[in-house]
Amino acid sequence: MNHTHTQISRTATVVPVRSRSLLRPTRLFPLLAALLTLAGCSLAPTYQRPTVDTPVAFKEAAPEGQWKTAEPAENTPRGEWWKAFADPVLDDLEARAAAANQDLKAGAARLTQARALQQNARSALFPQIGIGAGASRQRPSPASQGLPADADTGISTLWRAQGSIAYEADLFGRVSSSVDAASATTEQREALFRSLQLAIQADVAQAYFSLRELDALIALYANTVQLREQSTQFFQRRFDEGDISELELARSRTELASSRSEALGIARQRAVAEHSLAILLGQAPAAFTLSPQPLGRITLRVPAGLPSALLERRPDIAAAERAMAAANARIGVARAAFFPHLSFTGALGYESAELGDLFKWSSRAFVMGPLVGTLLSLPIFDGGARQAGVDQAHAAYAEEAANYQQTVLKAFKEVEDNLTHLRLLGDQTQAQDEAVQSAQRATRLSQIQYREGSVSHLNVIDAERSALQQQRVAVQLDAERARATVNLIRAMGGGWSLAAAAE
């Protein structure tokens, strides 16, 4: 009995001294001891990581390695994957985006908020201690003083200086389930932050390759404009000499003007793309300029890995799984509302009718028990509110479970899509290279035949136009291949090994 009394007095709330005899501690202690043994017993369902119908290998890639069970690894460093492209300019842009991107800063702030909320939830596991001082005017009832009903009790001023303590016993795991939910939510926010990091890194790389694509097109059209200017000058001399009609000169001028117009359109697109990249870097467009550099062909090969590994590397999958864990813990919080709620409060300090006597030894006082409300509470009838809370918690868990499954399916689709893009883009690029060579060959032959007088200038224009179009498609395919490589890395979570990339 002594052990029980010691345990209770350490955490028990304090009540007025004059009503202490009404509590009958010998009857109350066994009840409190029984309730305290339930502290920490969680009512949340046992959480198990969801099973996913995962294919053994991606359809668009040969299996690599052996099957293994996926283990979410949202904290695994994603690495500086963009360095596999061996482009110092891209490396610099990624570093600048990591330091100054405003969306990334907002994501970091959201993560900090989640961690603060987690700490706030954990604080409920510990007693809340405070101090205070003040005065009150009161007139006690005759009954509270043990006096006759018609006795006159005077009005008095009571000065207090005391320390207070409040503590809620974690009966049926309500508090611990709240902490578990907050912890899972924090882990979800961290995974979402990792996902945001990866998204911004991929956006920077894609915007960079799009700029380089436009640089290549600008260079292509600059060369075309130069050649057509020379051609127009040649036709102008021949027209002045009376060798050709004005129709041929007009056609040459039309092609020159058309090439200049298309070159200006591409320059306009490049300016807009450069502005978008500046925003990703956290800079005003006016303060950012990227020197032109035509895009080269990207030959980087990214290993697809196993579908099971995808579940470990995708931060959005980890975030969806942690959201499920948080929803599962909130079921325990909702269930705990059906059971008793035990709160301890108390105060220890000094009270006196005179301010000058407040801190005298004879003025010491303590209060044990609920100052306001009850020590132990249990709602009897609430119109179905608690059951509605449990039903809502179960429905929220079902929603998060469906979101998780959908996130996994979407991840598989994104990987398959980009593997398909890269496989077919490789074949398409090879075919397009042949088309470019044939178009350039046709242009040279048409020019020779024109000089020999066997074909008209219209044939030359058609051949040059076709060659330009085929070259433009080749540049666009190179850009698509670069962007598809970035998309594949992003779809795989960015956590692949740079050493496994083959040139």
Contacts in CASP RR format, 6 or more apart in sequence:
PFRMAT RR
TARGET T0000
AUTHOR 0000-0000-0000
METHOD contacts of the structure
MODEL  1
MNHTHTQISRTATVVPVRSRSLLRPTRLFPLLAALLTLAGCSLAPTYQRP
TVDTPVAFKEAAPEGQWKTAEPAENTPRGEWWKAFADPVLDDLEARAAAA
NQDLKAGAARLTQARALQQNARSALFPQIGIGAGASRQRPSPASQGLPAD
ADTGISTLWRAQGSIAYEADLFGRVSSSVDAASATTEQREALFRSLQLAI
QADVAQAYFSLRELDALIALYANTVQLREQSTQFFQRRFDEGDISELELA
RSRTELASSRSEALGIARQRAVAEHSLAILLGQAPAAFTLSPQPLGRITL
RVPAGLPSALLERRPDIAAAERAMAAANARIGVARAAFFPHLSFTGALGY
ESAELGDLFKWSSRAFVMGPLVGTLLSLPIFDGGARQAGVDQAHAAYAEE
AANYQQTVLKAFKEVEDNLTHLRLLGDQTQAQDEAVQSAQRATRLSQIQY
REGSVSHLNVIDAERSALQQQRVAVQLDAERARATVNLIRAMGGGWSLAA
AAE
1 29 0 8 1.000
4 29 0 8 1.000
4 30 0 8 1.000
4 33 0 8 1.000
5 25 0 8 1.000
5 29 0 8 1.000
7 33 0 8 1.000
7 36 0 8 1.000
8 29 0 8 1.000
8 32 0 8 1.000
8 33 0 8 1.000
8 36 0 8 1.000
11 127 0 8 1.000
11 167 0 8 1.000
11 169 0 8 1.000
11 344 0 8 1.000
12 32 0 8 1.000
12 344 0 8 1.000
12 346 0 8 1.000
12 368 0 8 1.000
12 369 0 8 1.000
13 165 0 8 1.000
13 166 0 8 1.000
13 167 0 8 1.000
13 343 0 8 1.000
13 344 0 8 1.000
13 345 0 8 1.000
13 346 0 8 1.000
13 368 0 8 1.000
13 369 0 8 1.000
13 370 0 8 1.000
13 371 0 8 1.000
13 375 0 8 1.000
14 165 0 8 1.000
14 345 0 8 1.000
14 346 0 8 1.000
14 347 0 8 1.000
14 348 0 8 1.000
14 366 0 8 1.000
14 367 0 8 1.000
14 368 0 8 1.000
14 369 0 8 1.000
14 371 0 8 1.000
15 23 0 8 1.000
15 346 0 8 1.000
15 367 0 8 1.000
15 368 0 8 1.000
15 369 0 8 1.000
15 370 0 8 1.000
15 371 0 8 1.000
16 367 0 8 1.000
17 365 0 8 1.000
17 366 0 8 1.000
17 367 0 8 1.000
18 144 0 8 1.000
20 368 0 8 1.000
23 369 0 8 1.000
31 376 0 8 1.000
32 342 0 8 1.000
35 169 0 8 1.000
35 171 0 8 1.000
35 340 0 8 1.000
35 342 0 8 1.000
35 376 0 8 1.000
36 169 0 8 1.000
36 342 0 8 1.000
38 171 0 8 1.000
38 172 0 8 1.000
39 169 0 8 1.000
39 170 0 8 1.000
39 171 0 8 1.000
39 173 0 8 1.000
40 170 0 8 1.000
40 171 0 8 1.000
40 172 0 8 1.000
40 173 0 8 1.000
40 175 0 8 1.000
40 176 0 8 1.000
41 171 0 8 1.000
41 172 0 8 1.000
41 173 0 8 1.000
42 172 0 8 1.000
42 173 0 8 1.000
42 176 0 8 1.000
42 177 0 8 1.000
42 180 0 8 1.000
42 332 0 8 1.000
43 172 0 8 1.000
43 173 0 8 1.000
43 174 0 8 1.000
43 177 0 8 1.000
43 331 0 8 1.000
43 332 0 8 1.000
43 335 0 8 1.000
43 336 0 8 1.000
43 339 0 8 1.000
44 173 0 8 1.000
44 177 0 8 1.000
44 180 0 8 1.000
44 328 0 8 1.000
44 329 0 8 1.000
44 330 0 8 1.000
44 331 0 8 1.000
44 332 0 8 1.000
44 333 0 8 1.000
44 335 0 8 1.000
45 328 0 8 1.000
45 331 0 8 1.000
45 332 0 8 1.000
47 324 0 8 1.000
47 325 0 8 1.000
47 328 0 8 1.000
47 329 0 8 1.000
49 72 0 8 1.000
49 321 0 8 1.000
50 321 0 8 1.000
50 324 0 8 1.000
50 401 0 8 1.000
50 404 0 8 1.000
50 405 0 8 1.000
52 70 0 8 1.000
52 311 0 8 1.000
52 405 0 8 1.000
52 408 0 8 1.000
54 70 0 8 1.000
54 307 0 8 1.000
54 308 0 8 1.000
54 311 0 8 1.000
54 408 0 8 1.000
55 307 0 8 1.000
55 412 0 8 1.000
56 63 0 8 1.000
56 67 0 8 1.000
56 306 0 8 1.000
56 307 0 8 1.000
57 63 0 8 1.000
57 64 0 8 1.000
57 306 0 8 1.000
57 307 0 8 1.000
58 304 0 8 1.000
58 305 0 8 1.000
58 307 0 8 1.000
58 412 0 8 1.000
58 415 0 8 1.000
58 416 0 8 1.000
58 419 0 8 1.000
59 416 0 8 1.000
60 304 0 8 1.000
60 416 0 8 1.000
60 419 0 8 1.000
60 420 0 8 1.000
60 423 0 8 1.000
61 304 0 8 1.000
61 305 0 8 1.000
61 419 0 8 1.000
63 306 0 8 1.000
64 303 0 8 1.000
64 304 0 8 1.000
64 305 0 8 1.000
64 306 0 8 1.000
65 305 0 8 1.000
65 306 0 8 1.000
67 306 0 8 1.000
67 308 0 8 1.000
68 306 0 8 1.000
68 308 0 8 1.000
68 309 0 8 1.000
69 308 0 8 1.000
70 308 0 8 1.000
70 309 0 8 1.000
70 310 0 8 1.000
70 311 0 8 1.000
70 312 0 8 1.000
71 311 0 8 1.000
71 312 0 8 1.000
72 311 0 8 1.000
72 312 0 8 1.000
72 317 0 8 1.000
72 318 0 8 1.000
72 321 0 8 1.000
73 312 0 8 1.000
73 313 0 8 1.000
73 318 0 8 1.000
74 187 0 8 1.000
74 190 0 8 1.000
74 191 0 8 1.000
74 194 0 8 1.000
74 315 0 8 1.000
74 318 0 8 1.000
74 319 0 8 1.000
74 322 0 8 1.000
75 190 0 8 1.000
76 312 0 8 1.000
76 313 0 8 1.000
76 495 0 8 1.000
77 495 0 8 1.000
78 194 0 8 1.000
78 197 0 8 1.000
78 198 0 8 1.000
78 313 0 8 1.000
78 315 0 8 1.000
78 493 0 8 1.000
78 494 0 8 1.000
78 495 0 8 1.000
79 494 0 8 1.000
79 495 0 8 1.000
80 91 0 8 1.000
80 94 0 8 1.000
81 201 0 8 1.000
81 489 0 8 1.000
81 494 0 8 1.000
81 495 0 8 1.000
81 496 0 8 1.000
81 498 0 8 1.000
82 90 0 8 1.000
82 91 0 8 1.000
82 94 0 8 1.000
82 201 0 8 1.000
82 204 0 8 1.000
82 205 0 8 1.000
83 91 0 8 1.000
83 498 0 8 1.000
84 300 0 8 1.000
84 498 0 8 1.000
84 501 0 8 1.000
85 205 0 8 1.000
85 298 0 8 1.000
85 300 0 8 1.000
87 208 0 8 1.000
89 208 0 8 1.000
89 290 0 8 1.000
89 293 0 8 1.000
90 204 0 8 1.000
90 205 0 8 1.000
90 208 0 8 1.000
93 204 0 8 1.000
93 208 0 8 1.000
93 277 0 8 1.000
93 281 0 8 1.000
94 201 0 8 1.000
94 204 0 8 1.000
94 205 0 8 1.000
96 281 0 8 1.000
96 282 0 8 1.000
96 283 0 8 1.000
97 104 0 8 1.000
97 200 0 8 1.000
97 201 0 8 1.000
97 204 0 8 1.000
97 280 0 8 1.000
97 281 0 8 1.000
97 282 0 8 1.000
98 104 0 8 1.000
98 197 0 8 1.000
98 200 0 8 1.000
98 201 0 8 1.000
100 281 0 8 1.000
100 282 0 8 1.000
100 283 0 8 1.000
101 200 0 8 1.000
101 280 0 8 1.000
101 281 0 8 1.000
101 282 0 8 1.000
102 282 0 8 1.000
103 196 0 8 1.000
103 200 0 8 1.000
104 196 0 8 1.000
104 197 0 8 1.000
104 200 0 8 1.000
107 192 0 8 1.000
107 193 0 8 1.000
107 196 0 8 1.000
108 193 0 8 1.000
110 189 0 8 1.000
110 192 0 8 1.000
110 193 0 8 1.000
111 186 0 8 1.000
111 189 0 8 1.000
111 190 0 8 1.000
111 193 0 8 1.000
113 189 0 8 1.000
114 185 0 8 1.000
114 186 0 8 1.000
114 188 0 8 1.000
114 189 0 8 1.000
114 190 0 8 1.000
115 186 0 8 1.000
115 189 0 8 1.000
117 182 0 8 1.000
117 185 0 8 1.000
117 186 0 8 1.000
118 179 0 8 1.000
118 182 0 8 1.000
118 183 0 8 1.000
118 185 0 8 1.000
118 186 0 8 1.000
120 182 0 8 1.000
121 178 0 8 1.000
121 179 0 8 1.000
121 181 0 8 1.000
121 182 0 8 1.000
121 183 0 8 1.000
122 179 0 8 1.000
122 182 0 8 1.000
124 168 0 8 1.000
124 175 0 8 1.000
124 178 0 8 1.000
124 179 0 8 1.000
125 170 0 8 1.000
125 175 0 8 1.000
125 176 0 8 1.000
125 179 0 8 1.000
126 167 0 8 1.000
127 165 0 8 1.000
127 166 0 8 1.000
127 167 0 8 1.000
128 165 0 8 1.000
128 166 0 8 1.000
128 167 0 8 1.000
129 163 0 8 1.000
129 164 0 8 1.000
129 165 0 8 1.000
130 163 0 8 1.000
130 164 0 8 1.000
130 165 0 8 1.000
131 161 0 8 1.000
131 162 0 8 1.000
131 163 0 8 1.000
131 164 0 8 1.000
132 160 0 8 1.000
132 161 0 8 1.000
132 162 0 8 1.000
132 163 0 8 1.000
132 164 0 8 1.000
133 160 0 8 1.000
133 161 0 8 1.000
133 162 0 8 1.000
134 159 0 8 1.000
134 160 0 8 1.000
134 161 0 8 1.000
135 157 0 8 1.000
135 158 0 8 1.000
135 159 0 8 1.000
135 160 0 8 1.000
135 355 0 8 1.000
136 157 0 8 1.000
136 158 0 8 1.000
136 160 0 8 1.000
137 155 0 8 1.000
137 156 0 8 1.000
137 157 0 8 1.000
137 158 0 8 1.000
138 155 0 8 1.000
138 156 0 8 1.000
138 158 0 8 1.000
139 153 0 8 1.000
139 154 0 8 1.000
139 155 0 8 1.000
139 156 0 8 1.000
140 153 0 8 1.000
141 153 0 8 1.000
142 148 0 8 1.000
142 149 0 8 1.000
142 150 0 8 1.000
142 151 0 8 1.000
142 153 0 8 1.000
143 149 0 8 1.000
145 151 0 8 1.000
145 153 0 8 1.000
147 153 0 8 1.000
156 353 0 8 1.000
157 353 0 8 1.000
158 351 0 8 1.000
158 352 0 8 1.000
158 353 0 8 1.000
159 351 0 8 1.000
159 352 0 8 1.000
159 353 0 8 1.000
159 354 0 8 1.000
159 355 0 8 1.000
159 358 0 8 1.000
160 349 0 8 1.000
160 350 0 8 1.000
160 351 0 8 1.000
160 358 0 8 1.000
160 365 0 8 1.000
161 349 0 8 1.000
161 350 0 8 1.000
161 351 0 8 1.000
161 358 0 8 1.000
161 359 0 8 1.000
162 347 0 8 1.000
162 348 0 8 1.000
162 349 0 8 1.000
162 350 0 8 1.000
162 351 0 8 1.000
162 365 0 8 1.000
162 367 0 8 1.000
163 347 0 8 1.000
163 348 0 8 1.000
163 349 0 8 1.000
164 345 0 8 1.000
164 346 0 8 1.000
164 347 0 8 1.000
165 344 0 8 1.000
165 345 0 8 1.000
165 346 0 8 1.000
165 347 0 8 1.000
165 348 0 8 1.000
166 343 0 8 1.000
166 344 0 8 1.000
166 345 0 8 1.000
166 346 0 8 1.000
167 343 0 8 1.000
167 344 0 8 1.000
167 345 0 8 1.000
168 175 0 8 1.000
168 341 0 8 1.000
168 342 0 8 1.000
168 343 0 8 1.000
168 344 0 8 1.000
169 342 0 8 1.000
169 343 0 8 1.000
169 344 0 8 1.000
170 176 0 8 1.000
171 336 0 8 1.000
171 339 0 8 1.000
171 340 0 8 1.000
171 341 0 8 1.000
171 342 0 8 1.000
172 335 0 8 1.000
172 336 0 8 1.000
172 339 0 8 1.000
173 332 0 8 1.000
173 336 0 8 1.000
174 332 0 8 1.000
174 333 0 8 1.000
174 336 0 8 1.000
174 337 0 8 1.000
174 341 0 8 1.000
177 329 0 8 1.000
177 330 0 8 1.000
177 332 0 8 1.000
177 333 0 8 1.000
177 336 0 8 1.000
178 329 0 8 1.000
178 333 0 8 1.000
180 325 0 8 1.000
180 326 0 8 1.000
180 329 0 8 1.000
181 326 0 8 1.000
181 327 0 8 1.000
181 329 0 8 1.000
181 330 0 8 1.000
181 333 0 8 1.000
182 326 0 8 1.000
184 322 0 8 1.000
184 323 0 8 1.000
184 325 0 8 1.000
184 326 0 8 1.000
184 329 0 8 1.000
185 322 0 8 1.000
185 323 0 8 1.000
185 326 0 8 1.000
187 318 0 8 1.000
187 322 0 8 1.000
187 325 0 8 1.000
188 319 0 8 1.000
188 322 0 8 1.000
188 323 0 8 1.000
188 326 0 8 1.000
189 319 0 8 1.000
191 315 0 8 1.000
191 316 0 8 1.000
191 318 0 8 1.000
191 319 0 8 1.000
191 322 0 8 1.000
192 315 0 8 1.000
192 316 0 8 1.000
192 319 0 8 1.000
194 315 0 8 1.000
194 318 0 8 1.000
195 314 0 8 1.000
195 315 0 8 1.000
195 316 0 8 1.000
195 319 0 8 1.000
198 315 0 8 1.000
198 490 0 8 1.000
198 493 0 8 1.000
198 494 0 8 1.000
199 490 0 8 1.000
200 280 0 8 1.000
201 490 0 8 1.000
202 486 0 8 1.000
202 487 0 8 1.000
202 489 0 8 1.000
202 490 0 8 1.000
203 280 0 8 1.000
204 277 0 8 1.000
204 280 0 8 1.000
204 281 0 8 1.000
205 486 0 8 1.000
206 483 0 8 1.000
206 486 0 8 1.000
206 487 0 8 1.000
207 273 0 8 1.000
207 276 0 8 1.000
207 277 0 8 1.000
207 280 0 8 1.000
208 277 0 8 1.000
209 295 0 8 1.000
209 298 0 8 1.000
209 479 0 8 1.000
209 482 0 8 1.000
209 483 0 8 1.000
209 486 0 8 1.000
210 273 0 8 1.000
210 479 0 8 1.000
210 483 0 8 1.000
211 270 0 8 1.000
211 273 0 8 1.000
211 274 0 8 1.000
211 277 0 8 1.000
211 290 0 8 1.000
212 293 0 8 1.000
212 294 0 8 1.000
212 295 0 8 1.000
212 296 0 8 1.000
212 479 0 8 1.000
212 482 0 8 1.000
213 295 0 8 1.000
213 475 0 8 1.000
213 476 0 8 1.000
213 478 0 8 1.000
213 479 0 8 1.000
213 482 0 8 1.000
214 266 0 8 1.000
214 269 0 8 1.000
214 270 0 8 1.000
214 273 0 8 1.000
215 270 0 8 1.000
215 292 0 8 1.000
215 293 0 8 1.000
215 294 0 8 1.000
215 295 0 8 1.000
216 294 0 8 1.000
216 295 0 8 1.000
216 296 0 8 1.000
216 475 0 8 1.000
216 478 0 8 1.000
216 479 0 8 1.000
217 266 0 8 1.000
217 472 0 8 1.000
217 475 0 8 1.000
218 263 0 8 1.000
218 266 0 8 1.000
218 267 0 8 1.000
218 270 0 8 1.000
218 292 0 8 1.000
218 294 0 8 1.000
219 292 0 8 1.000
219 294 0 8 1.000
220 468 0 8 1.000
220 471 0 8 1.000
220 472 0 8 1.000
220 475 0 8 1.000
221 259 0 8 1.000
221 262 0 8 1.000
221 263 0 8 1.000
221 266 0 8 1.000
222 263 0 8 1.000
224 259 0 8 1.000
224 263 0 8 1.000
224 464 0 8 1.000
224 468 0 8 1.000
225 256 0 8 1.000
225 259 0 8 1.000
225 260 0 8 1.000
225 263 0 8 1.000
227 464 0 8 1.000
228 252 0 8 1.000
228 255 0 8 1.000
228 256 0 8 1.000
228 259 0 8 1.000
228 464 0 8 1.000
229 256 0 8 1.000
231 252 0 8 1.000
231 255 0 8 1.000
231 256 0 8 1.000
232 249 0 8 1.000
232 252 0 8 1.000
232 253 0 8 1.000
232 256 0 8 1.000
235 244 0 8 1.000
235 248 0 8 1.000
235 249 0 8 1.000
235 252 0 8 1.000
235 457 0 8 1.000
236 249 0 8 1.000
238 244 0 8 1.000
239 245 0 8 1.000
239 246 0 8 1.000
239 248 0 8 1.000
239 249 0 8 1.000
244 457 0 8 1.000
248 456 0 8 1.000
248 457 0 8 1.000
251 457 0 8 1.000
251 458 0 8 1.000
251 461 0 8 1.000
252 457 0 8 1.000
252 461 0 8 1.000
255 461 0 8 1.000
255 464 0 8 1.000
255 465 0 8 1.000
259 468 0 8 1.000
274 285 0 8 1.000
274 288 0 8 1.000
274 289 0 8 1.000
274 290 0 8 1.000
275 285 0 8 1.000
275 288 0 8 1.000
277 288 0 8 1.000
277 290 0 8 1.000
278 284 0 8 1.000
278 285 0 8 1.000
278 287 0 8 1.000
278 288 0 8 1.000
279 285 0 8 1.000
281 288 0 8 1.000
295 475 0 8 1.000
295 478 0 8 1.000
295 479 0 8 1.000
295 482 0 8 1.000
296 478 0 8 1.000
297 429 0 8 1.000
297 478 0 8 1.000
297 481 0 8 1.000
298 478 0 8 1.000
298 481 0 8 1.000
298 482 0 8 1.000
298 485 0 8 1.000
299 503 0 8 1.000
300 485 0 8 1.000
300 501 0 8 1.000
300 503 0 8 1.000
301 501 0 8 1.000
301 502 0 8 1.000
301 503 0 8 1.000
302 422 0 8 1.000
302 485 0 8 1.000
302 488 0 8 1.000
302 489 0 8 1.000
302 492 0 8 1.000
302 496 0 8 1.000
302 501 0 8 1.000
303 496 0 8 1.000
303 497 0 8 1.000
303 500 0 8 1.000
303 501 0 8 1.000
304 415 0 8 1.000
304 419 0 8 1.000
304 488 0 8 1.000
304 492 0 8 1.000
305 492 0 8 1.000
305 496 0 8 1.000
307 412 0 8 1.000
307 415 0 8 1.000
310 317 0 8 1.000
310 411 0 8 1.000
310 412 0 8 1.000
310 415 0 8 1.000
310 492 0 8 1.000
310 493 0 8 1.000
311 317 0 8 1.000
311 408 0 8 1.000
311 411 0 8 1.000
313 492 0 8 1.000
313 493 0 8 1.000
313 494 0 8 1.000
313 495 0 8 1.000
313 496 0 8 1.000
314 407 0 8 1.000
314 411 0 8 1.000
314 491 0 8 1.000
314 492 0 8 1.000
314 493 0 8 1.000
315 493 0 8 1.000
316 407 0 8 1.000
316 411 0 8 1.000
317 404 0 8 1.000
317 407 0 8 1.000
317 408 0 8 1.000
317 411 0 8 1.000
320 400 0 8 1.000
320 403 0 8 1.000
320 404 0 8 1.000
320 407 0 8 1.000
320 408 0 8 1.000
321 404 0 8 1.000
323 400 0 8 1.000
323 403 0 8 1.000
323 404 0 8 1.000
324 397 0 8 1.000
324 400 0 8 1.000
324 401 0 8 1.000
324 404 0 8 1.000
326 400 0 8 1.000
327 393 0 8 1.000
327 396 0 8 1.000
327 397 0 8 1.000
327 399 0 8 1.000
327 400 0 8 1.000
328 397 0 8 1.000
330 393 0 8 1.000
330 396 0 8 1.000
330 397 0 8 1.000
331 390 0 8 1.000
331 393 0 8 1.000
331 394 0 8 1.000
331 397 0 8 1.000
332 393 0 8 1.000
333 393 0 8 1.000
334 386 0 8 1.000
334 389 0 8 1.000
334 390 0 8 1.000
334 392 0 8 1.000
334 393 0 8 1.000
335 390 0 8 1.000
337 379 0 8 1.000
337 386 0 8 1.000
337 389 0 8 1.000
337 390 0 8 1.000
338 386 0 8 1.000
339 378 0 8 1.000
340 376 0 8 1.000
340 377 0 8 1.000
340 378 0 8 1.000
341 376 0 8 1.000
341 377 0 8 1.000
341 378 0 8 1.000
342 375 0 8 1.000
342 376 0 8 1.000
343 370 0 8 1.000
343 375 0 8 1.000
343 377 0 8 1.000
344 369 0 8 1.000
344 375 0 8 1.000
345 369 0 8 1.000
345 370 0 8 1.000
345 371 0 8 1.000
346 366 0 8 1.000
346 367 0 8 1.000
346 368 0 8 1.000
346 369 0 8 1.000
346 371 0 8 1.000
347 366 0 8 1.000
347 367 0 8 1.000
347 371 0 8 1.000
348 365 0 8 1.000
348 366 0 8 1.000
348 367 0 8 1.000
349 364 0 8 1.000
349 365 0 8 1.000
349 366 0 8 1.000
350 358 0 8 1.000
350 359 0 8 1.000
350 360 0 8 1.000
350 363 0 8 1.000
350 364 0 8 1.000
350 365 0 8 1.000
351 358 0 8 1.000
351 363 0 8 1.000
351 365 0 8 1.000
352 358 0 8 1.000
352 360 0 8 1.000
352 363 0 8 1.000
357 363 0 8 1.000
369 375 0 8 1.000
379 386 0 8 1.000
411 491 0 8 1.000
414 487 0 8 1.000
414 490 0 8 1.000
414 491 0 8 1.000
415 488 0 8 1.000
415 491 0 8 1.000
415 492 0 8 1.000
417 487 0 8 1.000
417 491 0 8 1.000
418 484 0 8 1.000
418 487 0 8 1.000
418 488 0 8 1.000
418 491 0 8 1.000
419 488 0 8 1.000
421 480 0 8 1.000
421 484 0 8 1.000
421 487 0 8 1.000
421 488 0 8 1.000
422 481 0 8 1.000
422 484 0 8 1.000
422 485 0 8 1.000
422 488 0 8 1.000
425 477 0 8 1.000
425 480 0 8 1.000
425 481 0 8 1.000
425 484 0 8 1.000
426 481 0 8 1.000
428 477 0 8 1.000
429 474 0 8 1.000
429 477 0 8 1.000
429 478 0 8 1.000
429 481 0 8 1.000
432 470 0 8 1.000
432 473 0 8 1.000
432 474 0 8 1.000
432 477 0 8 1.000
433 474 0 8 1.000
435 470 0 8 1.000
435 473 0 8 1.000
435 474 0 8 1.000
436 467 0 8 1.000
436 470 0 8 1.000
436 471 0 8 1.000
436 474 0 8 1.000
438 470 0 8 1.000
439 463 0 8 1.000
439 466 0 8 1.000
439 467 0 8 1.000
439 469 0 8 1.000
439 470 0 8 1.000
439 471 0 8 1.000
440 467 0 8 1.000
442 463 0 8 1.000
442 466 0 8 1.000
442 467 0 8 1.000
443 460 0 8 1.000
443 463 0 8 1.000
443 464 0 8 1.000
443 466 0 8 1.000
443 467 0 8 1.000
445 463 0 8 1.000
446 455 0 8 1.000
446 459 0 8 1.000
446 460 0 8 1.000
446 462 0 8 1.000
446 463 0 8 1.000
446 464 0 8 1.000
447 460 0 8 1.000
447 463 0 8 1.000
449 455 0 8 1.000
449 459 0 8 1.000
450 456 0 8 1.000
450 457 0 8 1.000
450 459 0 8 1.000
450 460 0 8 1.000
489 496 0 8 1.000
END
